[in-house]
Amino acid sequence: MVERKYGKVRRIWAFDRGITGEDNPAAIRKRDEPYLVGTPRSQMKRLEAGLLRDDWTAVRSDEVKSQ
């Protein structure tokens, strides 16, 4: 629908937590499109330990904002 309305261009798709089912990201991956997905907090708790094991590099300290 977006492509019909605005044309085909290279986009970065962004999904909120309400659309994190596998169908939408799977369709985007199939097309090799870049995307961002908001992750529900309950799921983040399950993933947190694995994420903290990885090495992360701060790009700019003023880019992160807490609620």
Biotite code that builds the C-alpha atoms (Angstrom):
import biotite.structure as struc

atoms = struc.array([
    struc.Atom([0.000, 0.000, 0.000], chain_id="A", res_id=1, res_name="MET", atom_name="CA", element="C"),
    struc.Atom([2.798, 2.436, 0.884], chain_id="A", res_id=2, res_name="VAL", atom_name="CA", element="C"),
    struc.Atom([4.613, 1.724, -2.377], chain_id="A", res_id=3, res_name="GLU", atom_name="CA", element="C"),
    struc.Atom([1.426, 2.151, -4.406], chain_id="A", res_id=4, res_name="ARG", atom_name="CA", element="C"),
    struc.Atom([0.784, 5.510, -2.772], chain_id="A", res_id=5, res_name="LYS", atom_name="CA", element="C"),
    struc.Atom([4.338, 6.930, -2.571], chain_id="A", res_id=6, res_name="TYR", atom_name="CA", element="C"),
    struc.Atom([6.342, 4.890, -5.077], chain_id="A", res_id=7, res_name="GLY", atom_name="CA", element="C"),
    struc.Atom([9.125, 2.339, -4.746], chain_id="A", res_id=8, res_name="LYS", atom_name="CA", element="C"),
    struc.Atom([12.180, 3.745, -3.008], chain_id="A", res_id=9, res_name="VAL", atom_name="CA", element="C"),
    struc.Atom([14.688, 2.382, -0.506], chain_id="A", res_id=10, res_name="ARG", atom_name="CA", element="C"),
    struc.Atom([12.966, 2.757, 2.877], chain_id="A", res_id=11, res_name="ARG", atom_name="CA", element="C"),
    struc.Atom([13.731, 1.817, 6.450], chain_id="A", res_id=12, res_name="ILE", atom_name="CA", element="C"),
    struc.Atom([10.494, 0.390, 7.818], chain_id="A", res_id=13, res_name="TRP", atom_name="CA", element="C"),
    struc.Atom([9.653, 1.033, 11.473], chain_id="A", res_id=14, res_name="ALA", atom_name="CA", element="C"),
    struc.Atom([7.081, -1.027, 13.372], chain_id="A", res_id=15, res_name="PHE", atom_name="CA", element="C"),
    struc.Atom([5.731, -0.273, 16.812], chain_id="A", res_id=16, res_name="ASP", atom_name="CA", element="C"),
    struc.Atom([5.311, -2.942, 19.475], chain_id="A", res_id=17, res_name="ARG", atom_name="CA", element="C"),
    struc.Atom([1.728, -3.590, 18.410], chain_id="A", res_id=18, res_name="GLY", atom_name="CA", element="C"),
    struc.Atom([2.798, -5.071, 15.088], chain_id="A", res_id=19, res_name="ILE", atom_name="CA", element="C"),
    struc.Atom([5.656, -7.276, 16.234], chain_id="A", res_id=20, res_name="THR", atom_name="CA", element="C"),
    struc.Atom([4.071, -10.487, 15.045], chain_id="A", res_id=21, res_name="GLY", atom_name="CA", element="C"),
    struc.Atom([6.297, -12.440, 12.690], chain_id="A", res_id=22, res_name="GLU", atom_name="CA", element="C"),
    struc.Atom([4.251, -11.909, 9.500], chain_id="A", res_id=23, res_name="ASP", atom_name="CA", element="C"),
    struc.Atom([5.205, -8.279, 8.838], chain_id="A", res_id=24, res_name="ASN", atom_name="CA", element="C"),
    struc.Atom([8.954, -8.505, 9.580], chain_id="A", res_id=25, res_name="PRO", atom_name="CA", element="C"),
    struc.Atom([9.106, -11.806, 7.642], chain_id="A", res_id=26, res_name="ALA", atom_name="CA", element="C"),
    struc.Atom([7.618, -10.091, 4.582], chain_id="A", res_id=27, res_name="ALA", atom_name="CA", element="C"),
    struc.Atom([10.150, -7.259, 4.847], chain_id="A", res_id=28, res_name="ILE", atom_name="CA", element="C"),
    struc.Atom([13.075, -9.705, 5.296], chain_id="A", res_id=29, res_name="ARG", atom_name="CA", element="C"),
    struc.Atom([11.891, -11.607, 2.227], chain_id="A", res_id=30, res_name="LYS", atom_name="CA", element="C"),
    struc.Atom([12.250, -8.383, 0.231], chain_id="A", res_id=31, res_name="ARG", atom_name="CA", element="C"),
    struc.Atom([15.638, -7.629, 1.838], chain_id="A", res_id=32, res_name="ASP", atom_name="CA", element="C"),
    struc.Atom([14.389, -4.315, 3.238], chain_id="A", res_id=33, res_name="GLU", atom_name="CA", element="C"),
    struc.Atom([15.931, -2.693, 6.337], chain_id="A", res_id=34, res_name="PRO", atom_name="CA", element="C"),
    struc.Atom([13.568, -2.395, 9.316], chain_id="A", res_id=35, res_name="TYR", atom_name="CA", element="C"),
    struc.Atom([13.293, -1.538, 13.009], chain_id="A", res_id=36, res_name="LEU", atom_name="CA", element="C"),
    struc.Atom([10.848, -3.195, 15.379], chain_id="A", res_id=37, res_name="VAL", atom_name="CA", element="C"),
    struc.Atom([9.832, -2.026, 18.839], chain_id="A", res_id=38, res_name="GLY", atom_name="CA", element="C"),
    struc.Atom([10.158, -4.899, 21.280], chain_id="A", res_id=39, res_name="THR", atom_name="CA", element="C"),
    struc.Atom([7.629, -5.448, 24.088], chain_id="A", res_id=40, res_name="PRO", atom_name="CA", element="C"),
    struc.Atom([9.180, -5.076, 27.548], chain_id="A", res_id=41, res_name="ARG", atom_name="CA", element="C"),
    struc.Atom([8.242, -8.629, 28.515], chain_id="A", res_id=42, res_name="SER", atom_name="CA", element="C"),
    struc.Atom([10.206, -9.943, 25.550], chain_id="A", res_id=43, res_name="GLN", atom_name="CA", element="C"),
    struc.Atom([13.146, -7.615, 26.299], chain_id="A", res_id=44, res_name="MET", atom_name="CA", element="C"),
    struc.Atom([13.424, -9.116, 29.787], chain_id="A", res_id=45, res_name="LYS", atom_name="CA", element="C"),
    struc.Atom([13.917, -12.544, 28.186], chain_id="A", res_id=46, res_name="ARG", atom_name="CA", element="C"),
    struc.Atom([16.520, -11.187, 25.752], chain_id="A", res_id=47, res_name="LEU", atom_name="CA", element="C"),
    struc.Atom([18.337, -8.870, 28.162], chain_id="A", res_id=48, res_name="GLU", atom_name="CA", element="C"),
    struc.Atom([21.036, -11.275, 29.377], chain_id="A", res_id=49, res_name="ALA", atom_name="CA", element="C"),
    struc.Atom([22.060, -12.164, 25.829], chain_id="A", res_id=50, res_name="GLY", atom_name="CA", element="C"),
    struc.Atom([22.158, -8.531, 24.781], chain_id="A", res_id=51, res_name="LEU", atom_name="CA", element="C"),
    struc.Atom([24.310, -7.575, 27.759], chain_id="A", res_id=52, res_name="LEU", atom_name="CA", element="C"),
    struc.Atom([26.898, -10.249, 26.869], chain_id="A", res_id=53, res_name="ARG", atom_name="CA", element="C"),
    struc.Atom([27.690, -8.522, 23.575], chain_id="A", res_id=54, res_name="ASP", atom_name="CA", element="C"),
    struc.Atom([30.201, -5.703, 23.287], chain_id="A", res_id=55, res_name="ASP", atom_name="CA", element="C"),
    struc.Atom([28.523, -2.382, 22.532], chain_id="A", res_id=56, res_name="TRP", atom_name="CA", element="C"),
    struc.Atom([30.077, 0.869, 21.411], chain_id="A", res_id=57, res_name="THR", atom_name="CA", element="C"),
    struc.Atom([28.634, 4.223, 22.434], chain_id="A", res_id=58, res_name="ALA", atom_name="CA", element="C"),
    struc.Atom([28.295, 6.452, 19.393], chain_id="A", res_id=59, res_name="VAL", atom_name="CA", element="C"),
    struc.Atom([27.160, 9.609, 21.140], chain_id="A", res_id=60, res_name="ARG", atom_name="CA", element="C"),
    struc.Atom([26.155, 9.789, 24.775], chain_id="A", res_id=61, res_name="SER", atom_name="CA", element="C"),
    struc.Atom([23.427, 12.393, 24.104], chain_id="A", res_id=62, res_name="ASP", atom_name="CA", element="C"),
    struc.Atom([21.585, 10.077, 21.712], chain_id="A", res_id=63, res_name="GLU", atom_name="CA", element="C"),
    struc.Atom([20.026, 7.904, 24.399], chain_id="A", res_id=64, res_name="VAL", atom_name="CA", element="C"),
    struc.Atom([17.107, 9.252, 26.357], chain_id="A", res_id=65, res_name="LYS", atom_name="CA", element="C"),
    struc.Atom([15.317, 7.558, 29.216], chain_id="A", res_id=66, res_name="SER", atom_name="CA", element="C"),
    struc.Atom([11.643, 7.939, 30.030], chain_id="A", res_id=67, res_name="GLN", atom_name="CA", element="C"),
])
